[in-house]
Amino acid sequence: MTFRSVLFFLACLVLGAQGAAPAQEAGGRGARVVFAGDQADYYPYHFLDKGEPKGFDVELFQRMARKEGWSTAFRFED
């Protein structure tokens, strides 16, 4: 297991294992999308700002996914 894989796994745990899912094929185009989710209001780690996901966990998750060449999608619930 590579260092990046370990970091990615830890980010999934931070964002909530109940809402995180493995990378999936998006629309058959070969693009990888990583879904993550948790409660909507856990400031400063993750929260919604005008409907957009923001916070430390969100930025960390996005940066790690970008290094792997993946897109991210977030699903926050109240």
mmCIF file of the N, C-alpha and C atoms, coordinates in Angstrom:
data_MODEL
# 
_entry.id   MODEL 
# 
loop_
_atom_site.group_PDB 
_atom_site.id 
_atom_site.type_symbol 
_atom_site.label_atom_id 
_atom_site.label_alt_id 
_atom_site.label_comp_id 
_atom_site.label_asym_id 
_atom_site.label_entity_id 
_atom_site.label_seq_id 
_atom_site.pdbx_PDB_ins_code 
_atom_site.Cartn_x 
_atom_site.Cartn_y 
_atom_site.Cartn_z 
_atom_site.occupancy 
_atom_site.B_iso_or_equiv 
_atom_site.pdbx_formal_charge 
_atom_site.auth_seq_id 
_atom_site.auth_comp_id 
_atom_site.auth_asym_id 
_atom_site.auth_atom_id 
_atom_site.pdbx_PDB_model_num 
ATOM 1   N N  . MET A 1 1  ? 0.858   -1.175 0.000   1.00 0.00 ? 1  MET A N  1 
ATOM 2   C CA . MET A 1 1  ? 0.000   0.000  0.000   1.00 0.00 ? 1  MET A CA 1 
ATOM 3   C C  . MET A 1 1  ? 0.905   1.240  0.000   1.00 0.00 ? 1  MET A C  1 
ATOM 4   N N  . THR A 1 2  ? 0.634   2.168  -0.908  1.00 0.00 ? 2  THR A N  1 
ATOM 5   C CA . THR A 1 2  ? 1.463   3.362  -1.013  1.00 0.00 ? 2  THR A CA 1 
ATOM 6   C C  . THR A 1 2  ? 1.041   4.402  0.017   1.00 0.00 ? 2  THR A C  1 
ATOM 7   N N  . PHE A 1 3  ? 1.925   5.364  0.227   1.00 0.00 ? 3  PHE A N  1 
ATOM 8   C CA . PHE A 1 3  ? 1.656   6.446  1.164   1.00 0.00 ? 3  PHE A CA 1 
ATOM 9   C C  . PHE A 1 3  ? 0.410   7.222  0.757   1.00 0.00 ? 3  PHE A C  1 
ATOM 10  N N  . ARG A 1 4  ? 0.243   7.476  -0.542  1.00 0.00 ? 4  ARG A N  1 
ATOM 11  C CA . ARG A 1 4  ? -0.947  8.198  -1.021  1.00 0.00 ? 4  ARG A CA 1 
ATOM 12  C C  . ARG A 1 4  ? -2.220  7.405  -0.759  1.00 0.00 ? 4  ARG A C  1 
ATOM 13  N N  . SER A 1 5  ? -2.145  6.106  -0.894  1.00 0.00 ? 5  SER A N  1 
ATOM 14  C CA . SER A 1 5  ? -3.317  5.275  -0.624  1.00 0.00 ? 5  SER A CA 1 
ATOM 15  C C  . SER A 1 5  ? -3.709  5.344  0.843   1.00 0.00 ? 5  SER A C  1 
ATOM 16  N N  . VAL A 1 6  ? -2.715  5.349  1.721   1.00 0.00 ? 6  VAL A N  1 
ATOM 17  C CA . VAL A 1 6  ? -2.983  5.456  3.150   1.00 0.00 ? 6  VAL A CA 1 
ATOM 18  C C  . VAL A 1 6  ? -3.612  6.805  3.463   1.00 0.00 ? 6  VAL A C  1 
ATOM 19  N N  . LEU A 1 7  ? -3.083  7.887  2.888   1.00 0.00 ? 7  LEU A N  1 
ATOM 20  C CA . LEU A 1 7  ? -3.663  9.212  3.116   1.00 0.00 ? 7  LEU A CA 1 
ATOM 21  C C  . LEU A 1 7  ? -5.092  9.292  2.603   1.00 0.00 ? 7  LEU A C  1 
ATOM 22  N N  . PHE A 1 8  ? -5.331  8.721  1.452   1.00 0.00 ? 8  PHE A N  1 
ATOM 23  C CA . PHE A 1 8  ? -6.677  8.734  0.884   1.00 0.00 ? 8  PHE A CA 1 
ATOM 24  C C  . PHE A 1 8  ? -7.644  7.977  1.792   1.00 0.00 ? 8  PHE A C  1 
ATOM 25  N N  . PHE A 1 9  ? -7.218  6.832  2.285   1.00 0.00 ? 9  PHE A N  1 
ATOM 26  C CA . PHE A 1 9  ? -8.047  6.044  3.192   1.00 0.00 ? 9  PHE A CA 1 
ATOM 27  C C  . PHE A 1 9  ? -8.363  6.830  4.462   1.00 0.00 ? 9  PHE A C  1 
ATOM 28  N N  . LEU A 1 10 ? -7.371  7.507  5.013   1.00 0.00 ? 10 LEU A N  1 
ATOM 29  C CA . LEU A 1 10 ? -7.594  8.306  6.214   1.00 0.00 ? 10 LEU A CA 1 
ATOM 30  C C  . LEU A 1 10 ? -8.558  9.458  5.953   1.00 0.00 ? 10 LEU A C  1 
ATOM 31  N N  . ALA A 1 11 ? -8.470  10.071 4.792   1.00 0.00 ? 11 ALA A N  1 
ATOM 32  C CA . ALA A 1 11 ? -9.400  11.149 4.453   1.00 0.00 ? 11 ALA A CA 1 
ATOM 33  C C  . ALA A 1 11 ? -10.823 10.627 4.379   1.00 0.00 ? 11 ALA A C  1 
ATOM 34  N N  . CYS A 1 12 ? -11.002 9.438  3.840   1.00 0.00 ? 12 CYS A N  1 
ATOM 35  C CA . CYS A 1 12 ? -12.338 8.843  3.793   1.00 0.00 ? 12 CYS A CA 1 
ATOM 36  C C  . CYS A 1 12 ? -12.880 8.616  5.200   1.00 0.00 ? 12 CYS A C  1 
ATOM 37  N N  . LEU A 1 13 ? -12.018 8.187  6.104   1.00 0.00 ? 13 LEU A N  1 
ATOM 38  C CA . LEU A 1 13 ? -12.450 7.981  7.475   1.00 0.00 ? 13 LEU A CA 1 
ATOM 39  C C  . LEU A 1 13 ? -12.823 9.295  8.141   1.00 0.00 ? 13 LEU A C  1 
ATOM 40  N N  . VAL A 1 14 ? -12.044 10.333 7.877   1.00 0.00 ? 14 VAL A N  1 
ATOM 41  C CA . VAL A 1 14 ? -12.307 11.638 8.472   1.00 0.00 ? 14 VAL A CA 1 
ATOM 42  C C  . VAL A 1 14 ? -13.654 12.171 8.008   1.00 0.00 ? 14 VAL A C  1 
ATOM 43  N N  . LEU A 1 15 ? -13.974 12.000 6.755   1.00 0.00 ? 15 LEU A N  1 
ATOM 44  C CA . LEU A 1 15 ? -15.232 12.508 6.215   1.00 0.00 ? 15 LEU A CA 1 
ATOM 45  C C  . LEU A 1 15 ? -16.432 11.637 6.576   1.00 0.00 ? 15 LEU A C  1 
ATOM 46  N N  . GLY A 1 16 ? -16.188 10.545 7.220   1.00 0.00 ? 16 GLY A N  1 
ATOM 47  C CA . GLY A 1 16 ? -17.306 9.702  7.660   1.00 0.00 ? 16 GLY A CA 1 
ATOM 48  C C  . GLY A 1 16 ? -17.427 8.460  6.814   1.00 0.00 ? 16 GLY A C  1 
ATOM 49  N N  . ALA A 1 17 ? -17.074 7.346  7.396   1.00 0.00 ? 17 ALA A N  1 
ATOM 50  C CA . ALA A 1 17 ? -17.091 6.082  6.668   1.00 0.00 ? 17 ALA A CA 1 
ATOM 51  C C  . ALA A 1 17 ? -18.482 5.732  6.162   1.00 0.00 ? 17 ALA A C  1 
ATOM 52  N N  . GLN A 1 18 ? -19.520 6.195  6.860   1.00 0.00 ? 18 GLN A N  1 
ATOM 53  C CA . GLN A 1 18 ? -20.867 5.866  6.409   1.00 0.00 ? 18 GLN A CA 1 
ATOM 54  C C  . GLN A 1 18 ? -21.214 6.563  5.106   1.00 0.00 ? 18 GLN A C  1 
ATOM 55  N N  . GLY A 1 19 ? -20.539 7.650  4.765   1.00 0.00 ? 19 GLY A N  1 
ATOM 56  C CA . GLY A 1 19 ? -20.879 8.373  3.553   1.00 0.00 ? 19 GLY A CA 1 
ATOM 57  C C  . GLY A 1 19 ? -19.855 8.229  2.446   1.00 0.00 ? 19 GLY A C  1 
ATOM 58  N N  . ALA A 1 20 ? -18.701 7.676  2.739   1.00 0.00 ? 20 ALA A N  1 
ATOM 59  C CA . ALA A 1 20 ? -17.653 7.573  1.730   1.00 0.00 ? 20 ALA A CA 1 
ATOM 60  C C  . ALA A 1 20 ? -17.852 6.314  0.896   1.00 0.00 ? 20 ALA A C  1 
ATOM 61  N N  . ALA A 1 21 ? -17.556 6.409  -0.360  1.00 0.00 ? 21 ALA A N  1 
ATOM 62  C CA . ALA A 1 21 ? -17.659 5.265  -1.252  1.00 0.00 ? 21 ALA A CA 1 
ATOM 63  C C  . ALA A 1 21 ? -16.388 5.190  -2.091  1.00 0.00 ? 21 ALA A C  1 
ATOM 64  N N  . PRO A 1 22 ? -16.028 4.015  -2.559  1.00 0.00 ? 22 PRO A N  1 
ATOM 65  C CA . PRO A 1 22 ? -14.833 3.905  -3.394  1.00 0.00 ? 22 PRO A CA 1 
ATOM 66  C C  . PRO A 1 22 ? -15.013 4.618  -4.726  1.00 0.00 ? 22 PRO A C  1 
ATOM 67  N N  . ALA A 1 23 ? -13.913 4.868  -5.374  1.00 0.00 ? 23 ALA A N  1 
ATOM 68  C CA . ALA A 1 23 ? -13.962 5.523  -6.687  1.00 0.00 ? 23 ALA A CA 1 
ATOM 69  C C  . ALA A 1 23 ? -14.781 4.676  -7.642  1.00 0.00 ? 23 ALA A C  1 
ATOM 70  N N  . GLN A 1 24 ? -15.590 5.328  -8.449  1.00 0.00 ? 24 GLN A N  1 
ATOM 71  C CA . GLN A 1 24 ? -16.458 4.627  -9.386  1.00 0.00 ? 24 GLN A CA 1 
ATOM 72  C C  . GLN A 1 24 ? -16.298 5.225  -10.776 1.00 0.00 ? 24 GLN A C  1 
ATOM 73  N N  . GLU A 1 25 ? -16.620 4.423  -11.769 1.00 0.00 ? 25 GLU A N  1 
ATOM 74  C CA . GLU A 1 25 ? -16.610 4.924  -13.133 1.00 0.00 ? 25 GLU A CA 1 
ATOM 75  C C  . GLU A 1 25 ? -17.777 5.888  -13.311 1.00 0.00 ? 25 GLU A C  1 
ATOM 76  N N  . ALA A 1 26 ? -17.547 7.002  -13.960 1.00 0.00 ? 26 ALA A N  1 
ATOM 77  C CA . ALA A 1 26 ? -18.594 8.010  -14.155 1.00 0.00 ? 26 ALA A CA 1 
ATOM 78  C C  . ALA A 1 26 ? -19.064 7.977  -15.604 1.00 0.00 ? 26 ALA A C  1 
ATOM 79  N N  . GLY A 1 27 ? -20.250 7.519  -15.813 1.00 0.00 ? 27 GLY A N  1 
ATOM 80  C CA . GLY A 1 27 ? -20.856 7.555  -17.142 1.00 0.00 ? 27 GLY A CA 1 
ATOM 81  C C  . GLY A 1 27 ? -20.119 6.764  -18.200 1.00 0.00 ? 27 GLY A C  1 
ATOM 82  N N  . GLY A 1 28 ? -19.302 5.807  -17.813 1.00 0.00 ? 28 GLY A N  1 
ATOM 83  C CA . GLY A 1 28 ? -18.616 4.971  -18.775 1.00 0.00 ? 28 GLY A CA 1 
ATOM 84  C C  . GLY A 1 28 ? -17.507 5.672  -19.536 1.00 0.00 ? 28 GLY A C  1 
ATOM 85  N N  . ARG A 1 29 ? -17.149 6.888  -19.140 1.00 0.00 ? 29 ARG A N  1 
ATOM 86  C CA . ARG A 1 29 ? -16.119 7.642  -19.857 1.00 0.00 ? 29 ARG A CA 1 
ATOM 87  C C  . ARG A 1 29 ? -14.716 7.374  -19.317 1.00 0.00 ? 29 ARG A C  1 
ATOM 88  N N  . GLY A 1 30 ? -14.608 6.552  -18.292 1.00 0.00 ? 30 GLY A N  1 
ATOM 89  C CA . GLY A 1 30 ? -13.303 6.251  -17.731 1.00 0.00 ? 30 GLY A CA 1 
ATOM 90  C C  . GLY A 1 30 ? -12.857 7.246  -16.681 1.00 0.00 ? 30 GLY A C  1 
ATOM 91  N N  . ALA A 1 31 ? -13.638 8.288  -16.435 1.00 0.00 ? 31 ALA A N  1 
ATOM 92  C CA . ALA A 1 31 ? -13.301 9.256  -15.396 1.00 0.00 ? 31 ALA A CA 1 
ATOM 93  C C  . ALA A 1 31 ? -13.616 8.645  -14.041 1.00 0.00 ? 31 ALA A C  1 
ATOM 94  N N  . ARG A 1 32 ? -12.745 8.870  -13.078 1.00 0.00 ? 32 ARG A N  1 
ATOM 95  C CA . ARG A 1 32 ? -12.949 8.343  -11.737 1.00 0.00 ? 32 ARG A CA 1 
ATOM 96  C C  . ARG A 1 32 ? -13.548 9.429  -10.864 1.00 0.00 ? 32 ARG A C  1 
ATOM 97  N N  . VAL A 1 33 ? -14.609 9.078  -10.134 1.00 0.00 ? 33 VAL A N  1 
ATOM 98  C CA . VAL A 1 33 ? -15.265 10.007 -9.227  1.00 0.00 ? 33 VAL A CA 1 
ATOM 99  C C  . VAL A 1 33 ? -15.283 9.384  -7.845  1.00 0.00 ? 33 VAL A C  1 
ATOM 100 N N  . VAL A 1 34 ? -14.858 10.144 -6.842  1.00 0.00 ? 34 VAL A N  1 
ATOM 101 C CA . VAL A 1 34 ? -14.861 9.680  -5.467  1.00 0.00 ? 34 VAL A CA 1 
ATOM 102 C C  . VAL A 1 34 ? -15.971 10.417 -4.742  1.00 0.00 ? 34 VAL A C  1 
ATOM 103 N N  . PHE A 1 35 ? -16.902 9.660  -4.151  1.00 0.00 ? 35 PHE A N  1 
ATOM 104 C CA . PHE A 1 35 ? -18.010 10.244 -3.411  1.00 0.00 ? 35 PHE A CA 1 
ATOM 105 C C  . PHE A 1 35 ? -17.684 10.214 -1.922  1.00 0.00 ? 35 PHE A C  1 
ATOM 106 N N  . ALA A 1 36 ? -18.015 11.295 -1.227  1.00 0.00 ? 36 ALA A N  1 
ATOM 107 C CA . ALA A 1 36 ? -17.844 11.363 0.229   1.00 0.00 ? 36 ALA A CA 1 
ATOM 108 C C  . ALA A 1 36 ? -19.000 12.145 0.803   1.00 0.00 ? 36 ALA A C  1 
ATOM 109 N N  . GLY A 1 37 ? -19.350 11.845 2.028   1.00 0.00 ? 37 GLY A N  1 
ATOM 110 C CA . GLY A 1 37 ? -20.444 12.568 2.652   1.00 0.00 ? 37 GLY A CA 1 
ATOM 111 C C  . GLY A 1 37 ? -20.445 12.408 4.153   1.00 0.00 ? 37 GLY A C  1 
ATOM 112 N N  . ASP A 1 38 ? -21.169 13.265 4.798   1.00 0.00 ? 38 ASP A N  1 
ATOM 113 C CA . ASP A 1 38 ? -21.289 13.247 6.246   1.00 0.00 ? 38 ASP A CA 1 
ATOM 114 C C  . ASP A 1 38 ? -22.358 14.264 6.626   1.00 0.00 ? 38 ASP A C  1 
ATOM 115 N N  . GLN A 1 39 ? -22.369 14.681 7.869   1.00 0.00 ? 39 GLN A N  1 
ATOM 116 C CA . GLN A 1 39 ? -23.296 15.712 8.308   1.00 0.00 ? 39 GLN A CA 1 
ATOM 117 C C  . GLN A 1 39 ? -22.916 17.034 7.656   1.00 0.00 ? 39 GLN A C  1 
ATOM 118 N N  . ALA A 1 40 ? -23.909 17.874 7.425   1.00 0.00 ? 40 ALA A N  1 
ATOM 119 C CA . ALA A 1 40 ? -23.674 19.126 6.703   1.00 0.00 ? 40 ALA A CA 1 
ATOM 120 C C  . ALA A 1 40 ? -22.949 20.169 7.533   1.00 0.00 ? 40 ALA A C  1 
ATOM 121 N N  . ASP A 1 41 ? -23.085 20.158 8.833   1.00 0.00 ? 41 ASP A N  1 
ATOM 122 C CA . ASP A 1 41 ? -22.548 21.241 9.651   1.00 0.00 ? 41 ASP A CA 1 
ATOM 123 C C  . ASP A 1 41 ? -21.561 20.726 10.699  1.00 0.00 ? 41 ASP A C  1 
ATOM 124 N N  . TYR A 1 42 ? -20.297 20.705 10.338  1.00 0.00 ? 42 TYR A N  1 
ATOM 125 C CA . TYR A 1 42 ? -19.247 20.288 11.262  1.00 0.00 ? 42 TYR A CA 1 
ATOM 126 C C  . TYR A 1 42 ? -18.073 21.256 11.093  1.00 0.00 ? 42 TYR A C  1 
ATOM 127 N N  . TYR A 1 43 ? -18.382 22.539 11.274  1.00 0.00 ? 43 TYR A N  1 
ATOM 128 C CA . TYR A 1 43 ? -17.412 23.615 11.096  1.00 0.00 ? 43 TYR A CA 1 
ATOM 129 C C  . TYR A 1 43 ? -16.259 23.452 12.073  1.00 0.00 ? 43 TYR A C  1 
ATOM 130 N N  . PRO A 1 44 ? -15.035 23.659 11.699  1.00 0.00 ? 44 PRO A N  1 
ATOM 131 C CA . PRO A 1 44 ? -14.451 24.117 10.440  1.00 0.00 ? 44 PRO A CA 1 
ATOM 132 C C  . PRO A 1 44 ? -14.025 22.984 9.513   1.00 0.00 ? 44 PRO A C  1 
ATOM 133 N N  . TYR A 1 45 ? -14.351 21.757 9.862   1.00 0.00 ? 45 TYR A N  1 
ATOM 134 C CA . TYR A 1 45 ? -13.865 20.621 9.089   1.00 0.00 ? 45 TYR A CA 1 
ATOM 135 C C  . TYR A 1 45 ? -14.621 20.424 7.782   1.00 0.00 ? 45 TYR A C  1 
ATOM 136 N N  . HIS A 1 46 ? -15.933 20.398 7.834   1.00 0.00 ? 46 HIS A N  1 
ATOM 137 C CA . HIS A 1 46 ? -16.727 20.353 6.602   1.00 0.00 ? 46 HIS A CA 1 
ATOM 138 C C  . HIS A 1 46 ? -18.094 20.960 6.889   1.00 0.00 ? 46 HIS A C  1 
ATOM 139 N N  . PHE A 1 47 ? -18.533 21.781 5.936   1.00 0.00 ? 47 PHE A N  1 
ATOM 140 C CA . PHE A 1 47 ? -19.804 22.489 6.068   1.00 0.00 ? 47 PHE A CA 1 
ATOM 141 C C  . PHE A 1 47 ? -20.222 22.976 4.695   1.00 0.00 ? 47 PHE A C  1 
ATOM 142 N N  . LEU A 1 48 ? -21.454 23.429 4.576   1.00 0.00 ? 48 LEU A N  1 
ATOM 143 C CA . LEU A 1 48 ? -21.948 23.984 3.323   1.00 0.00 ? 48 LEU A CA 1 
ATOM 144 C C  . LEU A 1 48 ? -21.953 25.501 3.415   1.00 0.00 ? 48 LEU A C  1 
ATOM 145 N N  . ASP A 1 49 ? -21.391 26.158 2.412   1.00 0.00 ? 49 ASP A N  1 
ATOM 146 C CA . ASP A 1 49 ? -21.375 27.614 2.321   1.00 0.00 ? 49 ASP A CA 1 
ATOM 147 C C  . ASP A 1 49 ? -22.062 27.981 1.010   1.00 0.00 ? 49 ASP A C  1 
ATOM 148 N N  . LYS A 1 50 ? -23.293 28.495 1.113   1.00 0.00 ? 50 LYS A N  1 
ATOM 149 C CA . LYS A 1 50 ? -24.110 28.822 -0.070  1.00 0.00 ? 50 LYS A CA 1 
ATOM 150 C C  . LYS A 1 50 ? -24.267 27.605 -0.976  1.00 0.00 ? 50 LYS A C  1 
ATOM 151 N N  . GLY A 1 51 ? -24.445 26.440 -0.346  1.00 0.00 ? 51 GLY A N  1 
ATOM 152 C CA . GLY A 1 51 ? -24.662 25.210 -1.098  1.00 0.00 ? 51 GLY A CA 1 
ATOM 153 C C  . GLY A 1 51 ? -23.407 24.509 -1.572  1.00 0.00 ? 51 GLY A C  1 
ATOM 154 N N  . GLU A 1 52 ? -22.237 25.110 -1.361  1.00 0.00 ? 52 GLU A N  1 
ATOM 155 C CA . GLU A 1 52 ? -20.965 24.523 -1.793  1.00 0.00 ? 52 GLU A CA 1 
ATOM 156 C C  . GLU A 1 52 ? -20.232 23.915 -0.598  1.00 0.00 ? 52 GLU A C  1 
ATOM 157 N N  . PRO A 1 53 ? -19.665 22.710 -0.741  1.00 0.00 ? 53 PRO A N  1 
ATOM 158 C CA . PRO A 1 53 ? -18.906 22.124 0.361   1.00 0.00 ? 53 PRO A CA 1 
ATOM 159 C C  . PRO A 1 53 ? -17.608 22.893 0.595   1.00 0.00 ? 53 PRO A C  1 
ATOM 160 N N  . LYS A 1 54 ? -17.338 23.200 1.845   1.00 0.00 ? 54 LYS A N  1 
ATOM 161 C CA . LYS A 1 54 ? -16.130 23.927 2.235   1.00 0.00 ? 54 LYS A CA 1 
ATOM 162 C C  . LYS A 1 54 ? -15.564 23.288 3.484   1.00 0.00 ? 54 LYS A C  1 
ATOM 163 N N  . GLY A 1 55 ? -14.347 23.671 3.843   1.00 0.00 ? 55 GLY A N  1 
ATOM 164 C CA . GLY A 1 55 ? -13.743 23.236 5.089   1.00 0.00 ? 55 GLY A CA 1 
ATOM 165 C C  . GLY A 1 55 ? -12.445 22.482 4.876   1.00 0.00 ? 55 GLY A C  1 
ATOM 166 N N  . PHE A 1 56 ? -11.763 22.220 5.990   1.00 0.00 ? 56 PHE A N  1 
ATOM 167 C CA . PHE A 1 56 ? -10.461 21.568 5.967   1.00 0.00 ? 56 PHE A CA 1 
ATOM 168 C C  . PHE A 1 56 ? -10.535 20.176 5.342   1.00 0.00 ? 56 PHE A C  1 
ATOM 169 N N  . ASP A 1 57 ? -11.474 19.354 5.804   1.00 0.00 ? 57 ASP A N  1 
ATOM 170 C CA . ASP A 1 57 ? -11.591 17.990 5.276   1.00 0.00 ? 57 ASP A CA 1 
ATOM 171 C C  . ASP A 1 57 ? -11.892 17.979 3.783   1.00 0.00 ? 57 ASP A C  1 
ATOM 172 N N  . VAL A 1 58 ? -12.749 18.885 3.355   1.00 0.00 ? 58 VAL A N  1 
ATOM 173 C CA . VAL A 1 58 ? -13.131 18.957 1.942   1.00 0.00 ? 58 VAL A CA 1 
ATOM 174 C C  . VAL A 1 58 ? -11.910 19.301 1.088   1.00 0.00 ? 58 VAL A C  1 
ATOM 175 N N  . GLU A 1 59 ? -11.147 20.305 1.509   1.00 0.00 ? 59 GLU A N  1 
ATOM 176 C CA . GLU A 1 59 ? -9.957  20.701 0.743   1.00 0.00 ? 59 GLU A CA 1 
ATOM 177 C C  . GLU A 1 59 ? -8.919  19.588 0.715   1.00 0.00 ? 59 GLU A C  1 
ATOM 178 N N  . LEU A 1 60 ? -8.712  18.930 1.836   1.00 0.00 ? 60 LEU A N  1 
ATOM 179 C CA . LEU A 1 60 ? -7.750  17.831 1.894   1.00 0.00 ? 60 LEU A CA 1 
ATOM 180 C C  . LEU A 1 60 ? -8.178  16.695 0.971   1.00 0.00 ? 60 LEU A C  1 
ATOM 181 N N  . PHE A 1 61 ? -9.441  16.342 1.028   1.00 0.00 ? 61 PHE A N  1 
ATOM 182 C CA . PHE A 1 61 ? -9.981  15.275 0.203   1.00 0.00 ? 61 PHE A CA 1 
ATOM 183 C C  . PHE A 1 61 ? -9.849  15.614 -1.279  1.00 0.00 ? 61 PHE A C  1 
ATOM 184 N N  . GLN A 1 62 ? -10.164 16.862 -1.649  1.00 0.00 ? 62 GLN A N  1 
ATOM 185 C CA . GLN A 1 62 ? -10.073 17.284 -3.046  1.00 0.00 ? 62 GLN A CA 1 
ATOM 186 C C  . GLN A 1 62 ? -8.632  17.255 -3.552  1.00 0.00 ? 62 GLN A C  1 
ATOM 187 N N  . ARG A 1 63 ? -7.705  17.700 -2.748  1.00 0.00 ? 63 ARG A N  1 
ATOM 188 C CA . ARG A 1 63 ? -6.285  17.705 -3.167  1.00 0.00 ? 63 ARG A CA 1 
ATOM 189 C C  . ARG A 1 63 ? -5.753  16.300 -3.377  1.00 0.00 ? 63 ARG A C  1 
ATOM 190 N N  . MET A 1 64 ? -6.099  15.391 -2.474  1.00 0.00 ? 64 MET A N  1 
ATOM 191 C CA . MET A 1 64 ? -5.614  14.016 -2.627  1.00 0.00 ? 64 MET A CA 1 
ATOM 192 C C  . MET A 1 64 ? -6.242  13.353 -3.846  1.00 0.00 ? 64 MET A C  1 
ATOM 193 N N  . ALA A 1 65 ? -7.524  13.579 -4.078  1.00 0.00 ? 65 ALA A N  1 
ATOM 194 C CA . ALA A 1 65 ? -8.180  13.000 -5.249  1.00 0.00 ? 65 ALA A CA 1 
ATOM 195 C C  . ALA A 1 65 ? -7.590  13.579 -6.533  1.00 0.00 ? 65 ALA A C  1 
ATOM 196 N N  . ARG A 1 66 ? -7.306  14.878 -6.532  1.00 0.00 ? 66 ARG A N  1 
ATOM 197 C CA . ARG A 1 66 ? -6.724  15.521 -7.720  1.00 0.00 ? 66 ARG A CA 1 
ATOM 198 C C  . ARG A 1 66 ? -5.367  14.916 -8.059  1.00 0.00 ? 66 ARG A C  1 
ATOM 199 N N  . LYS A 1 67 ? -4.557  14.588 -7.036  1.00 0.00 ? 67 LYS A N  1 
ATOM 200 C CA . LYS A 1 67 ? -3.249  13.969 -7.282  1.00 0.00 ? 67 LYS A CA 1 
ATOM 201 C C  . LYS A 1 67 ? -3.396  12.604 -7.940  1.00 0.00 ? 67 LYS A C  1 
ATOM 202 N N  . GLU A 1 68 ? -4.502  11.928 -7.662  1.00 0.00 ? 68 GLU A N  1 
ATOM 203 C CA . GLU A 1 68 ? -4.759  10.618 -8.268  1.00 0.00 ? 68 GLU A CA 1 
ATOM 204 C C  . GLU A 1 68 ? -5.462  10.747 -9.610  1.00 0.00 ? 68 GLU A C  1 
ATOM 205 N N  . GLY A 1 69 ? -5.857  11.982 -9.969  1.00 0.00 ? 69 GLY A N  1 
ATOM 206 C CA . GLY A 1 69 ? -6.539  12.194 -11.237 1.00 0.00 ? 69 GLY A CA 1 
ATOM 207 C C  . GLY A 1 69 ? -8.034  11.928 -11.164 1.00 0.00 ? 69 GLY A C  1 
ATOM 208 N N  . TRP A 1 70 ? -8.611  12.002 -9.958  1.00 0.00 ? 70 TRP A N  1 
ATOM 209 C CA . TRP A 1 70 ? -10.026 11.731 -9.766  1.00 0.00 ? 70 TRP A CA 1 
ATOM 210 C C  . TRP A 1 70 ? -10.793 13.011 -9.511  1.00 0.00 ? 70 TRP A C  1 
ATOM 211 N N  . SER A 1 71 ? -12.081 12.988 -9.763  1.00 0.00 ? 71 SER A N  1 
ATOM 212 C CA . SER A 1 71 ? -12.994 14.077 -9.421  1.00 0.00 ? 71 SER A CA 1 
ATOM 213 C C  . SER A 1 71 ? -13.646 13.727 -8.089  1.00 0.00 ? 71 SER A C  1 
ATOM 214 N N  . THR A 1 72 ? -14.191 14.728 -7.424  1.00 0.00 ? 72 THR A N  1 
ATOM 215 C CA . THR A 1 72 ? -14.848 14.495 -6.142  1.00 0.00 ? 72 THR A CA 1 
ATOM 216 C C  . THR A 1 72 ? -16.309 14.924 -6.205  1.00 0.00 ? 72 THR A C  1 
ATOM 217 N N  . ALA A 1 73 ? -17.124 14.271 -5.417  1.00 0.00 ? 73 ALA A N  1 
ATOM 218 C CA . ALA A 1 73 ? -18.528 14.632 -5.252  1.00 0.00 ? 73 ALA A CA 1 
ATOM 219 C C  . ALA A 1 73 ? -18.870 14.477 -3.771  1.00 0.00 ? 73 ALA A C  1 
ATOM 220 N N  . PHE A 1 74 ? -19.565 15.453 -3.220  1.00 0.00 ? 74 PHE A N  1 
ATOM 221 C CA . PHE A 1 74 ? -19.900 15.428 -1.801  1.00 0.00 ? 74 PHE A CA 1 
ATOM 222 C C  . PHE A 1 74 ? -21.408 15.377 -1.628  1.00 0.00 ? 74 PHE A C  1 
ATOM 223 N N  . ARG A 1 75 ? -21.833 14.647 -0.606  1.00 0.00 ? 75 ARG A N  1 
ATOM 224 C CA . ARG A 1 75 ? -23.256 14.548 -0.258  1.00 0.00 ? 75 ARG A CA 1 
ATOM 225 C C  . ARG A 1 75 ? -23.371 14.771 1.240   1.00 0.00 ? 75 ARG A C  1 
ATOM 226 N N  . PHE A 1 76 ? -23.793 15.970 1.618   1.00 0.00 ? 76 PHE A N  1 
ATOM 227 C CA . PHE A 1 76 ? -23.962 16.295 3.026   1.00 0.00 ? 76 PHE A CA 1 
ATOM 228 C C  . PHE A 1 76 ? -25.438 16.282 3.380   1.00 0.00 ? 76 PHE A C  1 
ATOM 229 N N  . GLU A 1 77 ? -25.742 15.768 4.562   1.00 0.00 ? 77 GLU A N  1 
ATOM 230 C CA . GLU A 1 77 ? -27.114 15.730 5.038   1.00 0.00 ? 77 GLU A CA 1 
ATOM 231 C C  . GLU A 1 77 ? -27.229 16.510 6.324   1.00 0.00 ? 77 GLU A C  1 
ATOM 232 N N  . ASP A 1 78 ? -28.427 17.026 6.585   1.00 0.00 ? 78 ASP A N  1 
ATOM 233 C CA . ASP A 1 78 ? -28.680 17.773 7.831   1.00 0.00 ? 78 ASP A CA 1 
ATOM 234 C C  . ASP A 1 78 ? -28.852 16.842 8.995   1.00 0.00 ? 78 ASP A C  1 
# 
